[in-house]
Amino acid sequence: QVQLVESGGGSVQPGGSLTLGCAASGIRVSAYGMAWYRQIPGYEREFVASMNGRYADSVKGRVTISRDNDKNMVFLQMTNLNPDDTARYFCNAHRLALFVGSEDYWGQGTQVTVSS
């Protein structure tokens, strides 16, 4: 069974840093497109970063996505956090294959709260 488990969330002061982790099982992260999304209650889930090098304008320069194939994990390093970064962060794995169909997996998320 495929599982994505996020970790590293918590509370941090404005200007602080956090690194989120996404541990995958049942899939190899090297074989999937990996991305991070975030969601505030009452709002649509929004894209944050993907391993293809794309970042949301709101986080460019402050966020770095990375992958460790040996650990089968992806990470999201965040710096200079501000209250607008407060959200639940989700790990996503996706793949489109011609003969087996597309796949799209999500973790349960980890909460990030930025406040004084």
N, C-alpha and C positions, 0 to 999 in steps of 0.2 A: 504494500500500500504506500502511496506517495504521501509524504509529510514534509511540510515546511514549518519550521519552528523558529520564530523570531525571538531575539533576546537583546538585552542591553538598554532597554528603555528605562525611564525614570524621570526624576525631577532635576532640573538644572537652572541656574540663574542666567539671565540674559548675558550674552557674550561667552557663555560656556560652551563646552564641547561634549559630544557623545558619539560613541561608535555602536551601531546596531549590527547584530549578526543574524544570519539566516542559515540554519542547519537543515540540510536536505537529506532525506532518505527515500529510497525507492526510485530515485532518478540520479543521474550524474549532472551536476550543474554545468559541466563543460559541454553537455549535449543539448542544453536548453538556453533560450534567451531568458536572462534574469533581469529583474527590475524591482524597483521599490515604488510604492505608492503610499499615500497618506490620506486620512479622512477625518474631518471634523464632524461631530454629530449634527445632523440636519443639512449637511452639504454633500455634494457628490465627491466620490473618491477621485483624487487627482494624482497625476503622474509626478514622480519626483526624479527618478534617475534610472537608466538602463545600462547594461553592459556594452551596448553599442556606442557609448559615449554621449548619449543625449541626456541633457539635464533640463529641468524646468527653469524658466527664467528667474523664478523667485528664489532659487537656491544656487544658481551658478556662482562659482567661486567660493562657495562655503561648504559644498558637499562633494564627496568623492565615493564612487562605487567601485568595489573591487571584488575579485573572486580568487579563492584558494581551491584549486582543483584537488589537491591532496587531502585537504580537510573536508572537501565537498561542501563548502560554505561560500556565501557571499556576504559582503559587509557594506555598510553605509557609514562613512565617517562624516560627521557633521561638526562644523566649527562656527563660532560667532553666532550662536543661536539667538533668536529673538522670539517674543511671545507668539508671533504669527506662525512659528514652526510647531506650536502645540497641536498635536494630532495623534491619532493612532496610526502607526506605520506598519505597512503590510509588505511582505515579500511575495513576489510573483515569479512563476516559472511558466514559460510558454514555448510551444513548438508546433510548427505546421509541417506535416509530412504528407506527401502525395498519396501514399498507399495505406496509411493507418489513420489518417485524419489529424485534426488539430488537438492539442492538449493545452490546458490552462489550469494551473494550480495556484492556490493561495494559502498562506498561513493564517493564523488567528490574530496576528498583529501584536504589537507591543506599544504601550503608551509612552509618549514623550510629552512632558509638561515643562514649559519654559516660563518661569515667573520669578519675581523678586522675593 
